Amino acid sequence: MSKDTISMDEQARAILRGNDRGGYTVPTAGLYPYQWNWDSAFAAWGFAQFDLERAWDELTTLFDGQWPSGMVPHIQFHQPDPGYFPGADVWGAETKGPVPSSGVSQPPVAATFALAVYRKNPDQGQAALKALFPKMVKWHRWFMDWRNDNGAIFITHPWEAGRDNAPDWDEAMAAIDPVGVGEYTRRDTSHVDPAMRPTKADYDRYIWLVQRGSRLDWDEAAMAQDMPFKVADPTMTFILLRANRDLATIADALGEDRTEIDGWTKVLEAGTARLRNPETGSYNAVNLITGNHTGNVSNASFLCWYAGIESADMMRELHEAFETCSYPVASHKPGDETFDAKRYWRGPTWAIVNALIGYGLAGMGHHAEAQKLRALTAGLIAKYGFAEYFDPTSGDPAGGGTFTWTAAVWLAWASPNVEGA
């Protein structure tokens, strides 16, 4: 074990502690001052490598903000931060749940990482997992009730997928006329180079969708009428499918009934076929309003193995990514006309998605590819630091720095000190 490796581990632990706000972790100071949903589950994964009690606190706090409907919001506004936009007042959902929050959710990775935390010490985690189980079931049921289109899970806002400005949403976003959105001041572009963030045209439409939800009081039945944005998403579909499998394993560990969960898994297994582009064989998003496949190969396309779905076509794409990109997997395929190496989800590599892809590959027996991706990601972080995301061609760090989920990925997956990764 080298001193450099020990130092990287220490840095990663220090980032998690530094972003800890007492029961929840912010993604990074300044840029993201609140608790984000899937970021928080990844933080728990990182904490579990050195502080199991703190890991369980993270997951418990996340579900403390669950709405009565079962939805777990993508942002929880635990403390006021007047400089952040859009804040709780813009979302207009202050009274929908026990914590002021946004009105949309995010990819449900929590069950998968709750299982990972539990496996670190089943005796210590039994009580916490038992308390979380019915809440996770309720959240997954909400997805199946309100985001399920014949087995493909769709999003109603780009932020819901976690891949905010991905080209997958371009057609659906272009159909929205953000009339009346008004003037606003963004916080993200005051912390990060605007060239690394979504454009104003994107942001106008993000806010227009938020204002629509607020006008409708975030009532799912009302919002489902004449829905202006409805895109079946590989991120959501593959992650929920994997999470259902892990939730069923949790049910077994707790002696709970898994029948309903297994039913969801069968529906989603069949539904993944709808995301397979008939022309290319790759998985991509589908605009459910027009029926059009986007045709994009994103890093979410490679989550098929994470969901337990084999694909020879995606394996060919992965080998191509290894050959054509210095630091795969790019969030959008290099060479495409909409590829942008530094603009958020239009090109940059995200260590956290690489970790999910790597776990999926290993779980499906593709160990050589899994280890190659892990080694490339470890080298990227070791050389360029714990950035939010990275230029896939140069490795240059981009977005926020000292980022929680990148530190978590290092501790739980990328570090040479991780056993069995």
N, C-alpha and C positions, 0 to 999 in steps of 0.2 A: 504494500500500500504506500503510495508516494505522498510526500508532504503536500503536493499540489492538489491531490484528490481529497485529502483531509481538509485542506483549506476551502475547497469548493463545497464540501459537505457543510462546513461551518458557516460559510456564507449563505447557503440555502436555508439553514436553520435560522440564521439571524434575520433573513428576509421575512420568513413566516412570523417570527416573533415581532418584528418591527411593524408588520401590517396587521397585527392582532389588535382588535379594538375591544376585547373583553367578551368572549363568547362568539364572536364572528370576526372574519378577516376581510379587509378590503383588498381588492386586486392589486392596487398600488396607491401610495399616498398622492393626493392632489388630483390626479386625473379621474380616479374612480373612488369617491369617498364613502361609498355605502357597501352593503352586502349584496353581491351578485350570486345568483342561484347556482349555476354549474361551477363557477369559480370556487364557491364555498365547498362543494363536494370534493373538488380536487385538493383544496386546502386541507380538508380532513385526511385525505390520502397521504399528503405530505407530513402532517403532524403525527400520523400514526407510526411513522418511522422512528419517532423519538419521544412522543408524549401522547399516549393513548387516551388519557382522560380529556386532554384538550381536543383531540380528534372527535370524540363523541360529543363534546360541547358544541363544536361547529355544526354538526349535523342536527343536533337537537334545536339549536337556535334557528337554523334554516326552516325547520318545520314548525317552529313556534309562530311563524308568519303565515301559515297555510290558511287559505280562505275556507269558509264553510262549504263551498262547492267542491273542495278538494284541490283546487288550483294552488300551486306554490309559485308566488310571483318571481319575476326575473330580477327585480331590485326590491330590497327592503330598506326603507329610509329610517334607520334607527335613531339618528341624530340629525338635527337641522344643519344644513349646509347651504346658505342662501346663494352661493356662487354657482351651484350646480344646475344645469339645465338638460332635460326637463325634470324638475323636481316634483314632489308629491302633489303640489297645488295644480300643476299642469295635467298630471294623470287623473286627478279627481277621483282617486280610489282610497282616500284616507280612511273611510269607514267600512270598506268592503271586507277587511280582515283585521286581525288583532294588531297589526303593525302597518303604519302608512307604507304604501307600496305602489309599484307599477301595476298595470292591468293585464299583462301578458306573462307567459311562463318562459321556460327555457328547456333545452334538452335534459331529460330526466336521468342523469348519471348517478343520482344519489343512491339508489338501491345497489348498484354495482360497487360503489366505494364503501357503502355501509358494510357490505359483505367482506370486502377487503380488510376493513378495519377490524371487523369481528374475528376474522381468521387469525389476526395477530395474537389474540388472547380470548378465546371463546368464553371462558369463565368470567373474565372481567367485563366483557361486552354484552353478556346475555340480557341483562335488565334493560340497557339502553336500546338494544336492537328490538326487544319485545315491545318497548314503548313506541318505537318508530314504525314498526311493521304495519299497523292498521292505517297510519298516515300515508305511508308509501303506497299501499293498496288503493287508498282513496284518490291519491294523485294520479296513479296509472289509470284508474277507472275514469277520471275526468278526461284524460287524453283520449281514451277509447270512446267516450260519449261525445266529445266536442271537437276533436281534431282527427277523427278517423274517417277516411273516405275509402271504403272497401279495402281496408288493410294498409293503405298508404296514409301516413300521418302528415297532415298539412299544417302550415303556419298561416297566421292572419296578420303578421307584422314581421318584417325582416329581423327585428331584434329578437323575436321568439326563437329563431334558429340558432342564434349566437353568431352567425356568419353575416353580419349586418349588411354589408354592401357587395356581397358576392354577385357575380354576373348572373347567377341562377334567377335573380329576382328582376332583372332588367326589363323584360317584356311586361311583367305584371305592374311594375312601378311606373313604366312609361304610360300606362293606361289611366293613371291617376292624375287628375288636375288638382293641384293643391291650392285651390282658390280659397282665399280668406284665412290662410294660415297665419298671417300677421308677421310682425317683426319679432325677432328673438336674438339672444346672444348665446352662442355655443361656448361651452367650457373646454371641450376637447381640443379645439384648435389654439387655445391659449397655452396649453401644456405641451402640445406635440405639433410638429411641422404639418400644416394643412395638407401637404402633398402625401402624407401618410394616412389621411383620414377620409371618410366619405365626403362627397361633394355637397355643396349647398342644395343642388337639385335633389339629391337623395334625401338630405335632411328635411327639406320642406315636406316631402312625402311621408317621412317618418312621423313628423309632428302632426300632419293632417290626419293620419291614422290614429294617433293618440287622441286627438281632439274628437274624432268620431266616436271612439270607444267611451270617452268621458261623457259625451252628450247622451249616449245610450246607457249610461250608468254601468258599463261593463257587464251588461246582461247578455249572456251567450246566445240565447234564443233570438234576441233582438238583433245582435250583431251578425247572426248567420243569415239574415235577410239581405239580399242584394249585396253580398259581401264583395268589397272592391279588390281585395287581395287574398288569394287562396291558392297556395302553391304547395304541392306535395313535395316533401323534403327528405333527401336521404339521411341528413343528420338526425332528424327526429325519428324517422322510421327505424333506422338501424340501431340507434341508441335505445329507443324504447323496447325494441325486440330483445336486445341484450339485457336490458334492465329487467324485463319480465322473466327471462330465464334465471337471472340472479335472484329475483324476488321469490321465485318458486323454490330455489335452493334455501333461501332464508326461511320460507314456510316449513320446509322439511326440518331444518335445524331447530325450529321453535315448536314443532308439532302442530302446525296450523294447516288448514285446508288450502290446497293449491289449485283446486278445480277451476275456479274462475280465471286465475292467472294463466293456467295452461291453455284455456280457451282463447285468451288474448294472443298468446304466442302463436297458435295455429293461424289465427286471422292475419297476423302481421307477416308470418312466413309466406303465406300466399300473396300478400299485398306487395312484397318487395318486387315481384315480377313486373308490377306496373311502373316501377322506376327504371327498369332496364330498357335502354334505348334500343329499339328494334333495328336501327341502322348500324350502330357501333358496338352494341353489346355491353356498353359501359352503363353504370348507374348514374342517373342525373335527376334533377328536379323536373316536375311537370306542373305547368300552369293549368290548374283545374278549371279555370274560367274559359280558356281557349282550347284546352286539351293538348297543347303543344309541349313536347319535350324540349328542354333548353339545349340539349346537346353538349353541355359543358362537362368536362372532367375536372372535378374539384377534389380537394383532400377528403371531403365527405364521401365521395364515391368509393374510396378505399376502406370505408368502415364496414363493408359487406362481411369481411371475415370476423370482425368484432361482433357482428350480429349472428355469426354462425352460418353464413351463406357463402358457399364456394363460388368462384368465378374465374374461369380461365381467361376471359377477356380482360378483367381487371388485373390479373397477374401479368399479362402482357403490358398493360399500361404501367404497372409498377416497375417492371424491368426497364421500360423506356424512361421512366422518371429517374431511375438510378443512373442511366447512361447519359441523360441530357441535362441534368440539373446538379449543380455542385452540392446543394443542401436540400434534398427532397424531404417531405413531399410538399410541393407548392400548393397553395390554396386554390390556384387556378392554373391550368396547364400552360406552361411557357410556350410561346409561339402563337398562341391565340391572339387575335387582334385586340381583345379586351384585357389581356394580361398586363398587370402593372406591378412590378417587383416590390414596391414599397407601400402600396396603398391597401392596407388593412386586409380584407379577404379577397382581393382581386389579384393575388399573386404571392404574398409573403408565406413563408413556412412558419407553422405554429407547432412548438414542441409538444403541446398537450394533445393535439390531434395525432401527431406522430406516435405518441405513447399508446393511444387507443388503437391505432392501426397496428402497431407492433404487438400489442397484446392479442389482437385478433389473429394476426398471422401465426403467432406461436401456438395459440389455442387450436388452430386448424392444421397444425403440423408443418407449417412453412417456416421452419426454424432458421434456415440460412437467411431468408429475406428479413425475418424479424430481427436477427442479430445485426445484420447490416444496417438496418434502419436505426436501431438503438445506438450503434457505434457512431454513425454519422450525426445523430442528434446530440450525443454526448460530446463529440468533438466540436459541434457548433456552439453549444452552451459554454464549454470550457474555454473556447477561444474568444467568444463575443459577449459572454455574460448572460445575466438572467433577464433578458429583454422580453417584452410582450410578444413580439414576433420578429422575423428575420428576413432579409432579402435572400431569396433562394439561390441567386446567382453568385452573390459576393459574400453572403453571410453577415452583412452589416446589420447591427441591431436597429430595430425600429419600434415605434410606439412608445409605451411607457417602459420605465426601467424598474429594477428591483421588483420583479413581477411575481406575485404569489404562486400562480399555477406553474410557471416555469421552474421556480424553486422546488415545488412539489414534485414535478416530473423528474428533476434531477435526483431528489432523495429517494423516490419510490421506484424509479425505473432506469434512468440514464447513468447514474453514478456507478463506477466500477465496483463499489462496495455493496451494491444491491445483489443479494443472493437469489438465484433462480429466475432472474428477469429475462 
